[in-house]
Amino acid sequence: MNRCQFVEDQQRRFGVKRLCDILGIARSSFYYWRRTAPDRAARQAADERLAARIRKVHRDSDGTYGAPRVTAELRDEGGQTVNHKRVARIMRAIGLEGVRLRRRHRTTVPDPAAAKAPDLIGRDFTAEAPNTKYVGSGSRRELPPPAPTEPCVTVSRYTALVTLSTRSDGQTASGRTSLGIAV
């Protein structure tokens, strides 16, 4: 519900001034909204008539025409001139869209002959001493949580180089990487 509509509905009970103060709107805005209500209703009725014409053109094209072609067809029919942005807005509102025939272009094609990166740590994320193992994740999958006694860091959804280190008392050291990821 619109705030101005709420003021309109409750004005006899509480008064316009009090409701506008509580809702944080200017009284002039409320009175402007009320004065322009017939124009909004007329625009909405015109949009509904245009929506019926758009549905007919879209149906005649077997659901293939998008907003630009529908606009061109409506202009060819005659009557009123129609803006393509208005046609696109109404088509979105009523849930119509055209068929897209364009292919997707692959911009990055991996070399099939290239060697895959080896797993040098063998999925063992434990570190015996500080600065002995460095890992990074370029994938978007979550890694399983480590055992509570293992000093390691799981980095997901970021590509980063994280130092795995332990303090002399066996606890995981904390710090920050150059990307600002807490370690």
Order of alpha helices (4+ residues) and beta strands (2+ residues): alpha-alpha-alpha-alpha-alpha-alpha-beta-beta
